[in-house]
Amino acid sequence: MAIQIPGSAFQGISRIGARAPEAGFYAVNVVELANPDNKPGKRRLYVQFDNGYKTFDFMNFPFDDNGNALQGLNERQVRGQLAAVRSILESLGYSGQDIETAPAVSDNWFLSSENGGRKAYIEFVPGQQGVQGSYNKIVRWMTKAEHDALVASGTQAAAPKAVVTAAPNPAAPTNGAAAPSIQATLPPPPSAAQGIVS
């Protein structure tokens, strides 16, 4: 008996042990759109790097799955969400005309396995290992021309931001006892000799 696994079964599957790449500019495949909370107008876009590492970014859009406008959004929110989606689409190589004249933009526009193998271009910063609150981040989506220009110029990607946490107060007791009182002393009252009062 021979093994028979369809190659398409491996789409969107990362190899075991794939590590987050260093901060940089990358061409990636969009391998999955997920809506784990079943909320209209929300998706996670999973991208996969050439080394097999997979991460995601959030995408919000002002329409439900039937193309109906979501209620409760103001014009600024609608325009902002559409601008973010357009950035992703242009990163995938779609022109303004492609986008603006389409009867509908659907999942297959994003998925590399369904859009002719289009790559998306991103700036990626990995989270700091061992630092709580530090996450991998797709800083921005860019066109291929922007990506190529940044790579050719030697521009460095954004560095991971240091997470600052408050240091423990050594004067604070750790045994549950009340904090010691602070002895405040006031300066002497002003005098005529200081020229402050007459």
Disulfide bonds with the S-S distance in Angstrom:
none
